[in-house]
Protein backbone atom coordinates (compact mmCIF):
# COMPACT_ATOMS: atom_id res chain seq x y z
CA UNK A 1 0.00 0.00 0.00
CA UNK A 2 1.40 3.42 -0.91
CA UNK A 3 1.97 6.10 1.69
CA UNK A 4 -0.61 8.32 -0.05
CA UNK A 5 -3.20 5.57 0.21
CA UNK A 6 -2.47 5.03 3.91
CA UNK A 7 -2.74 8.76 4.58
CA UNK A 8 -5.95 9.04 2.57
CA UNK A 9 -7.55 6.15 4.44
CA UNK A 10 -6.50 7.61 7.79
CA UNK A 11 -7.77 11.06 6.77
CA UNK A 12 -11.20 9.69 5.84
CA UNK A 13 -11.46 7.42 8.87
CA UNK A 14 -10.56 10.28 11.21
CA UNK A 15 -13.09 12.55 9.50
CA UNK A 16 -15.83 9.96 10.12
CA UNK A 17 -14.82 9.66 13.78
CA UNK A 18 -14.86 13.43 14.27
CA UNK A 19 -18.31 13.57 12.67
CA UNK A 20 -19.56 10.81 15.00
CA UNK A 21 -18.12 12.65 18.01
CA UNK A 22 -19.89 15.83 16.94
CA UNK A 23 -23.20 14.00 16.47
CA UNK A 24 -23.06 12.30 19.88
CA UNK A 25 -21.83 15.49 21.60
CA UNK A 26 -24.66 17.60 20.16
CA UNK A 27 -27.21 14.95 21.07
CA UNK A 28 -25.90 14.71 24.64
CA UNK A 29 -25.80 18.49 25.07
CA UNK A 30 -29.41 18.70 23.86
CA UNK A 31 -30.37 16.02 26.39
CA UNK A 32 -28.59 17.95 29.14
CA UNK A 33 -30.59 21.03 28.15
CA UNK A 34 -33.84 19.03 28.38
CA UNK A 35 -34.44 19.07 24.62
CA UNK A 36 -35.54 16.03 22.65
CA UNK A 37 -33.42 14.99 19.69
CA UNK A 38 -35.65 12.22 18.36
CA UNK A 39 -35.40 13.22 14.69
CA UNK A 40 -31.69 12.36 14.67
CA UNK A 41 -32.04 9.03 16.50
CA UNK A 42 -30.65 6.99 13.59
CA UNK A 43 -27.63 9.31 13.22
CA UNK A 44 -26.95 9.12 16.95
CA UNK A 45 -27.22 5.33 16.92
CA UNK A 46 -24.78 5.10 13.99
CA UNK A 47 -22.39 7.51 15.72
CA UNK A 48 -22.43 5.42 18.90
CA UNK A 49 -21.74 2.24 16.95
CA UNK A 50 -18.82 3.78 15.06
CA UNK A 51 -17.35 5.10 18.30
CA UNK A 52 -17.89 1.74 20.05
CA UNK A 53 -15.97 0.01 17.26
CA UNK A 54 -13.17 2.58 17.49
CA UNK A 55 -12.99 2.25 21.28
CA UNK A 56 -13.01 -1.56 21.08
CA UNK A 57 -9.96 -1.43 18.81
CA UNK A 58 -8.28 1.17 21.01
CA UNK A 59 -8.97 -0.93 24.11
CA UNK A 60 -7.08 -3.84 22.52
CA UNK A 61 -3.85 -1.91 21.99
CA UNK A 62 -3.72 0.63 24.84
CA UNK A 63 -2.87 -1.88 27.61
CA UNK A 64 -0.02 -3.29 25.51
CA UNK A 65 1.34 0.20 24.81
CA UNK A 66 1.03 1.14 28.48
CA UNK A 67 3.18 -1.88 29.37
CA UNK A 68 5.68 -1.26 26.56
CA UNK A 69 5.42 2.00 24.57
CA UNK A 70 7.69 0.56 21.87
CA UNK A 71 5.66 -2.60 21.46
CA UNK A 72 4.88 -3.52 17.85
CA UNK A 73 1.18 -3.63 17.07
CA UNK A 74 0.73 -6.33 14.43
CA UNK A 75 -2.48 -6.09 12.47
CA UNK A 76 -2.94 -2.40 13.20
CA UNK A 77 -2.92 0.20 10.46
CA UNK A 78 0.21 2.36 10.76
CA UNK A 79 -1.67 5.64 11.30
CA UNK A 80 -4.05 4.01 13.80
CA UNK A 81 -1.03 2.69 15.70
CA UNK A 82 0.46 6.17 15.76
CA UNK A 83 -2.78 7.62 17.15
CA UNK A 84 -2.89 4.88 19.83
CA UNK A 85 0.68 5.71 20.84
CA UNK A 86 -0.18 9.41 21.09
CA UNK A 87 -3.27 8.53 23.12
CA UNK A 88 -1.15 6.58 25.61
CA UNK A 89 1.35 9.45 25.78
CA UNK A 90 -1.48 11.88 26.57
CA UNK A 91 -2.70 9.55 29.33
CA UNK A 92 0.78 9.55 30.86
CA UNK A 93 1.42 13.29 30.52
CA UNK A 94 -1.84 14.76 31.71
CA UNK A 95 -4.40 12.26 32.98
CA UNK A 96 -6.30 14.95 34.89
CA UNK A 97 -7.41 16.70 31.68
CA UNK A 98 -10.38 14.43 31.15
CA UNK A 99 -12.01 11.25 32.35
CA UNK A 100 -11.13 9.84 28.92
CA UNK A 101 -7.47 9.89 29.94
CA UNK A 102 -7.99 8.65 33.52
CA UNK A 103 -10.05 5.49 33.13
CA UNK A 104 -9.76 2.36 31.00
CA UNK A 105 -10.96 2.92 27.43
CA UNK A 106 -13.82 0.43 27.87
CA UNK A 107 -15.01 2.24 31.00
CA UNK A 108 -15.23 5.54 29.12
CA UNK A 109 -17.05 3.85 26.22
CA UNK A 110 -19.75 2.76 28.68
CA UNK A 111 -20.73 6.44 28.92
CA UNK A 112 -22.01 6.43 25.32
CA UNK A 113 -25.45 5.45 26.65
CA UNK A 114 -25.32 7.61 29.79
CA UNK A 115 -28.63 8.91 31.04
CA UNK A 116 -27.36 10.37 34.32
CA UNK A 117 -26.59 14.10 34.04
CA UNK A 118 -23.14 13.87 35.62
CA UNK A 119 -22.16 10.97 33.35
CA UNK A 120 -23.43 12.89 30.32
CA UNK A 121 -21.26 15.86 31.29
CA UNK A 122 -18.24 13.55 31.63
CA UNK A 123 -19.06 12.08 28.22
CA UNK A 124 -19.18 15.52 26.57
CA UNK A 125 -15.90 16.49 28.24
CA UNK A 126 -14.18 13.27 27.16
CA UNK A 127 -15.50 13.51 23.62
CA UNK A 128 -14.13 17.05 23.41
CA UNK A 129 -10.70 15.78 24.44
CA UNK A 130 -10.89 12.97 21.90
CA UNK A 131 -12.03 15.36 19.16
CA UNK A 132 -9.04 17.64 19.85
CA UNK A 133 -6.65 14.69 19.64
CA UNK A 134 -8.24 13.43 16.44
CA UNK A 135 -8.20 16.90 14.88
CA UNK A 136 -4.45 17.07 15.46
CA UNK A 137 -4.08 13.63 13.88
CA UNK A 138 -6.34 14.71 11.00
CA UNK A 139 -4.29 17.86 10.45
CA UNK A 140 -1.07 15.83 10.33
CA UNK A 141 -2.62 13.54 7.68
CA UNK A 142 -3.81 16.49 5.61
CA UNK A 143 -0.43 18.23 5.84
CA UNK A 144 1.39 15.06 4.79
CA UNK A 145 -0.97 14.57 1.83
CA UNK A 146 -1.32 18.14 0.61
CA UNK A 147 1.57 20.02 2.21
CA UNK A 148 1.22 23.35 3.93
CA UNK A 149 -1.20 25.51 1.93
Secondary structure as the mmCIF struct_conf table of DSSP 4:
data_model
#
loop_
_struct_conf.conf_type_id
_struct_conf.id
_struct_conf.beg_label_comp_id
_struct_conf.beg_label_asym_id
_struct_conf.beg_label_seq_id
_struct_conf.end_label_comp_id
_struct_conf.end_label_asym_id
_struct_conf.end_label_seq_id
HELX_RH_AL_P HELX_RH_AL_P1 UNK A 3 UNK A 32
TURN_TY1_P TURN_TY1_P1 UNK A 33 UNK A 34
HELX_RH_3T_P HELX_RH_3T_P1 UNK A 38 UNK A 40
HELX_RH_AL_P HELX_RH_AL_P2 UNK A 41 UNK A 67
TURN_TY1_P TURN_TY1_P2 UNK A 69 UNK A 70
TURN_TY1_P TURN_TY1_P3 UNK A 74 UNK A 75
BEND BEND1 UNK A 76 UNK A 76
HELX_RH_AL_P HELX_RH_AL_P3 UNK A 78 UNK A 93
TURN_TY1_P TURN_TY1_P4 UNK A 95 UNK A 96
BEND BEND2 UNK A 97 UNK A 97
HELX_RH_AL_P HELX_RH_AL_P4 UNK A 99 UNK A 102
BEND BEND3 UNK A 103 UNK A 103
HELX_RH_AL_P HELX_RH_AL_P5 UNK A 105 UNK A 109
HELX_RH_3T_P HELX_RH_3T_P2 UNK A 110 UNK A 113
BEND BEND4 UNK A 116 UNK A 116
HELX_RH_AL_P HELX_RH_AL_P6 UNK A 117 UNK A 146
#
